[in-house]
Amino acid sequence: GAVVSQHPSWVICKSGTSVKIECRSLDFQATTMFWYRQFPKQSLMLMATSNEGSKATYEQGVEKDKFLINHASLTLSTLTVTSAHPEDSSFYICSATNRVEGNTIYFGEGSWLTVV
Amino acid sequence: AQSVTQLDSQVPVFEEAPVELRCNYSSSVSVYLFWYVQYPNQGLQLLLKYLSGSTLVKGINGFEAEFNKSQTSFHLRKPSVHISDTAEYFCAAPNFGNEKLTFGTGTRLTIIP
C-alpha cells in the first residue's frame, strides 16, 4: 500500500530554537496533507491542512506563526515549530490522501518532539 | 459535520478470544470509513477501509469490519486475538467537501495472556 514517511522520528531541541519535521508521500502525489498533534493517551488533534502551492489552513486555536507549514511539492510538506517551548513537546503526525486509491488517507510514522 | 463515536475506551480480552470494537458514525448519505491501529509510540497504520461495494471488509492482521447503514455502524472484529494486537484502535471518517478526518476517541485493546 501507499506509504507516508516522516522525518525525524524523534527530536530533542532547546527551548527557543526551531525544529522542522518533514512529511513525504513516497509513492503517490498528495496535493493535500494534514498535520496532527497527539497528546498521551488521547486521540489526534488536527492542527492544519497543508495545501500544495498555497497557504496552509489552520484550525481554530492553532498559532500559524508558531507552526509554519510549507507544502513545497506534491510529495513533501514540512512543519516547523518556531521558538519552541516545553509545552510544544508532543507527538506530531502527518497524513496524506491518495486520491487514486479512493481518497484513502495514510499516516506517517509520527515524530516525537521534546523541548528542553 | 460527520461525527464518529467509539463507545468503549478500553477493551480487555483474553488471548485467542474474539473481540469486537464498536464504531458508530453520523451521516444520512454514503460515507467512507476507516479503521486505524496505533501501536505504542508509533504512527497510525491503516487496518481496513470501506469506500463502497461489499459491506464486509477484510483488512490486515485478520481484522474485518462490517458497514451497517441502517445502524450507522462500522464495528471492527477479530475471531481470535493475539498479544501483538495490543494497541489503540481508531475509527475515522472524512468530512464531506474536504479530506479532513473525524476520529473517534479511540479504543485501547489490551490482550490478557
Contacts between the chains, C-beta under 8 A, distances in Angstrom:
chain1	res1	chain2	res2	distance
A	1	B	46	6.9
A	6	B	43	7.0
A	32	B	99	5.6
A	34	B	99	7.4
A	34	B	100	6.9
A	34	B	101	7.3
A	42	B	106	7.8
A	43	B	90	6.6
A	43	B	103	4.9
A	43	B	104	7.2
A	43	B	105	5.2
A	43	B	106	5.1
A	44	B	44	7.7
A	44	B	90	7.6
A	44	B	103	5.6
A	46	B	100	6.2
A	46	B	101	7.5
A	49	B	98	7.5
A	49	B	100	6.9
A	93	B	43	5.4
A	93	B	44	6.7
A	95	B	44	7.8
A	95	B	101	7.1
A	97	B	99	4.7
A	102	B	32	7.5
A	102	B	49	7.7
A	102	B	51	4.4
A	102	B	52	8.0
A	103	B	32	6.6
A	103	B	51	7.7
A	103	B	94	6.8
A	103	B	99	6.5
A	104	B	34	7.6
A	104	B	46	7.0
A	104	B	49	5.8
A	104	B	51	7.7
A	105	B	34	6.7
A	105	B	46	7.8
A	105	B	92	7.7
A	105	B	94	6.9
A	105	B	99	6.8
A	105	B	101	5.9
A	106	B	46	6.3
A	107	B	36	7.0
A	107	B	43	4.9
A	107	B	44	3.9
A	107	B	45	7.3
A	107	B	46	7.6
A	108	B	43	5.3
A	109	B	42	6.2
A	109	B	43	4.1
A	110	B	41	7.9
A	110	B	42	6.3
A	110	B	43	3.9
A	110	B	44	8.0
A	112	B	41	7.4
